[in-house]
Amino acid sequence: MGATQVSAEPLFHNRSDAGKVLAGLLTPVIENRNVIVLALPRGGVPVAFEIAQKFHADLDVFLVRKIGVPGHEELAMGAVASGGVRVLNESIIRDLRIPQAAINIATQREEREIARQERLYRDGRPPLNPAGRTVVLVDDGLATGATMLAAARALRPQKPGRLIVAVPVAAAQACEEVREHVDQVVCAATPEPFYAVGVWYEDFSQVSDDEVRDLLERAAHQHTQ
């Protein structure tokens, strides 16, 4: 049998277009101007940039890295986020009998990558403090929701006044799972069947490190004017 053909009409031209749509949906949701927009890089940054522009809000990245099962890195046994917060999938670890030493080694590897990306993207700018503020956590879409869930759980101890997850497109189940851990989820579309995030964009080309740096610098410059 041949491969199954995916037949779906794109909902967005590109991530920037998706961000503008999402910004419109967020207008009645965001009740004050004390807003921080945090993007999951790299794909979430062009989406988040448009939201930050709309609300004249601070823009920053919030880094999350999947912790892969040793030898099968595509399978997540957890995730680690900015600030060193780690979320583990205990059932996978137990079922595969993954030793603690292997978990620690994999975690340290991803923490080093987070540190590298933070140096690269922030260019010396300190992370924004979300305490007491409305935080809008943004990605270009949710398939399983695992990465966004790790980000949300990592942000909670920093005591944001309100935590909103905003994505242009998501699998319905992923939205529901994330909704249990945040104050609100704003999603422009939950198509069925979902297929994959990239299906719903005409242009889903990879976002480069340089583009992330450029958008963060532009946002920082505009916000200080």
C-alpha distance (Angstrom), angle and dihedral (degrees) to the residues before:
residue distance angle dihedral
M1 . . .
G2 3.78 . .
A3 3.77 126.0 .
T4 3.79 116.4 -76.1
Q5 3.79 111.5 -101.0
V6 3.79 114.6 -128.1
S7 3.79 110.2 -140.4
A8 3.78 112.4 -172.2
E9 3.80 133.9 135.6
P10 3.82 111.8 -126.8
L11 3.79 113.9 -112.7
F12 3.80 97.1 -159.0
H13 3.78 135.7 35.1
N14 3.80 93.7 -141.1
R15 3.81 141.1 -32.0
S16 3.80 92.9 -78.2
D17 3.80 90.8 54.8
A18 3.82 89.5 47.9
G19 3.80 90.2 51.5
K20 3.80 91.9 54.4
V21 3.80 91.3 50.6
L22 3.79 90.6 48.4
A23 3.81 92.1 47.9
G24 3.80 89.0 57.4
L25 3.79 91.5 52.2
L26 3.81 91.0 49.0
T27 3.82 94.3 54.2
P28 3.84 95.7 88.4
V29 3.82 91.5 38.4
I30 3.81 100.8 55.6
E31 3.78 106.3 75.0
N32 3.79 100.8 -177.6
R33 3.78 141.7 27.0
N34 3.81 95.4 -117.8
V35 3.81 90.4 100.9
I36 3.80 135.4 147.7
V37 3.80 119.5 -170.0
L38 3.80 112.5 -153.7
A39 3.80 118.9 -168.8
L40 3.78 128.6 -157.5
P41 3.82 103.0 -134.5
R42 2.74 141.3 -92.0
G43 3.80 107.0 6.2
G44 3.78 95.6 27.1
V45 3.80 94.6 58.6
P46 3.85 100.2 76.6
V47 3.82 88.9 46.2
A48 3.80 92.8 48.5
F49 3.81 92.7 45.7
E50 3.81 91.0 64.5
I51 3.81 91.5 48.5
A52 3.81 91.7 49.6
Q53 3.82 89.7 50.2
K54 3.78 91.9 51.3
F55 3.81 94.4 52.2
H56 3.82 98.0 31.8
A57 3.79 85.5 -122.0
D58 3.79 134.9 157.1
L59 3.81 112.8 -95.5
D60 3.80 125.7 -152.5
V61 3.79 139.9 150.4
F62 3.78 124.7 -107.1
L63 3.76 109.5 -157.9
V64 3.78 123.6 -144.5
R65 3.79 126.2 171.8
K66 3.77 127.4 -166.8
I67 3.82 114.9 -123.9
G68 3.79 105.0 -139.2
V69 3.79 127.2 -150.0
P70 3.84 107.6 -103.1
G71 3.80 108.3 -96.0
H72 3.81 91.4 8.4
E73 3.79 100.9 58.4
E74 3.80 93.5 164.6
L75 3.82 87.8 69.3
A76 3.80 110.8 77.9
M77 3.78 119.0 -137.2
G78 3.79 89.4 176.1
A79 3.78 145.2 -43.1
V80 3.77 137.6 -111.2
A81 3.79 124.0 -148.2
S82 3.79 140.2 -165.9
G83 3.78 110.1 -64.0
G84 3.80 93.1 37.3
V85 3.81 96.5 -84.5
R86 3.80 111.0 154.2
V87 3.81 126.7 -161.3
L88 3.82 115.7 -167.1
N89 3.79 131.4 -164.3
E90 3.78 97.6 -133.2
S91 3.81 94.7 -173.0
I92 3.82 93.3 57.5
I93 3.81 91.3 44.8
R94 3.80 91.1 49.8
D95 3.82 96.1 43.5
L96 3.82 93.1 48.7
R97 3.82 93.2 38.7
I98 3.78 92.8 -130.6
P99 3.82 110.2 -175.9
Q100 3.79 120.4 -124.2
A101 3.81 91.5 -119.3
A102 3.82 90.9 58.8
I103 3.81 90.7 48.5
N104 3.81 91.0 51.3
I105 3.81 93.6 48.2
A106 3.81 92.1 50.0
T107 3.81 90.8 46.3
Q108 3.80 92.9 51.1
R109 3.81 90.7 50.1
E110 3.81 91.7 54.6
E111 3.82 92.3 43.5
R112 3.82 88.6 56.0
E113 3.80 89.5 51.9
I114 3.81 91.0 49.7
A115 3.81 89.9 51.4
R116 3.83 90.0 49.7
Q117 3.79 92.9 49.6
E118 3.80 92.9 46.7
R119 3.81 90.4 54.1
L120 3.80 90.7 46.4
Y121 3.79 98.2 46.2
R122 3.81 102.7 36.0
D123 3.79 97.2 44.6
G124 3.81 92.0 -153.3
R125 3.80 97.0 -40.6
P126 3.82 111.2 133.2
P127 3.82 118.8 -120.5
L128 3.79 114.3 -93.3
N129 3.79 117.7 -105.8
P130 3.83 109.9 -122.9
A131 3.81 95.9 -171.4
G132 3.79 110.9 133.6
R133 3.80 94.0 -5.6
T134 3.79 133.4 111.3
V135 3.80 105.4 -102.1
V136 3.81 120.6 -160.2
L137 3.81 109.4 -162.8
V138 3.81 110.4 -158.9
D139 3.80 138.3 -168.5
D140 3.81 132.8 160.5
G141 3.80 91.5 -109.9
L142 3.80 146.6 -31.0
A143 3.79 122.6 -115.8
T144 3.82 103.9 160.7
G145 3.81 95.5 -4.9
A146 3.82 92.4 -137.3
T147 3.80 95.9 124.6
M148 3.80 93.7 45.8
L149 3.79 90.2 47.2
A150 3.80 90.6 54.2
A151 3.81 90.1 49.3
A152 3.80 92.5 50.1
R153 3.79 92.9 48.7
A154 3.79 90.7 47.8
L155 3.80 92.0 51.4
R156 3.80 96.7 50.0
P157 3.84 95.5 76.4
Q158 3.82 88.2 55.9
K159 3.82 87.0 65.9
P160 3.81 104.7 -129.2
G161 3.79 112.4 -168.5
R162 3.79 89.7 -128.3
L163 3.80 130.2 1.5
I164 3.81 118.3 -151.6
V165 3.81 124.9 178.3
A166 3.81 113.4 -152.2
V167 3.80 124.7 -173.0
P168 3.81 132.7 159.3
V169 3.81 95.4 -136.5
A170 3.79 136.2 8.4
A171 3.76 146.0 163.1
A172 3.80 106.2 -97.7
Q173 3.79 93.3 -125.4
A174 3.81 92.1 51.7
C175 3.80 89.7 52.8
E176 3.78 91.6 52.0
E177 3.80 93.7 48.9
V178 3.81 92.7 49.7
R179 3.82 91.6 44.9
E180 3.80 90.2 66.7
H181 3.81 91.2 63.2
V182 3.82 103.0 42.9
D183 3.78 138.1 50.0
Q184 3.79 95.4 -112.7
V185 3.81 141.8 -4.2
V186 3.79 120.1 -148.9
C187 3.79 113.3 -168.0
A188 3.80 123.8 169.3
A189 3.81 94.7 -153.4
T190 3.82 140.7 6.4
P191 3.81 102.2 -171.9
E192 3.80 121.6 -167.9
P193 2.95 120.9 -114.4
F194 3.78 90.9 31.0
Y195 3.84 101.8 -163.7
A196 3.85 99.1 175.5
V197 3.81 139.4 -37.8
G198 3.82 94.9 -103.7
V199 3.81 93.4 56.3
W200 3.80 90.4 72.5
Y201 3.81 95.4 56.8
E202 3.81 127.1 74.3
D203 3.80 88.2 -153.2
F204 3.81 114.6 32.0
S205 3.79 97.4 155.4
Q206 3.79 117.0 155.3
V207 3.81 116.7 -85.4
S208 3.81 111.6 -126.7
D209 3.80 127.9 -136.7
D210 3.81 87.8 -116.4
E211 3.80 91.3 55.9
V212 3.80 90.8 50.5
R213 3.81 91.0 50.6
D214 3.81 92.0 46.7
L215 3.80 94.7 51.0
L216 3.82 93.0 46.5
E217 3.81 91.1 48.7
R218 3.81 92.2 48.0
A219 3.81 91.2 49.6
A220 3.81 92.7 47.6
H221 3.81 91.9 48.5
Q222 3.80 94.5 47.9
H223 3.79 92.8 46.6
T224 3.81 92.8 54.7
Q225 3.80 94.5 49.8
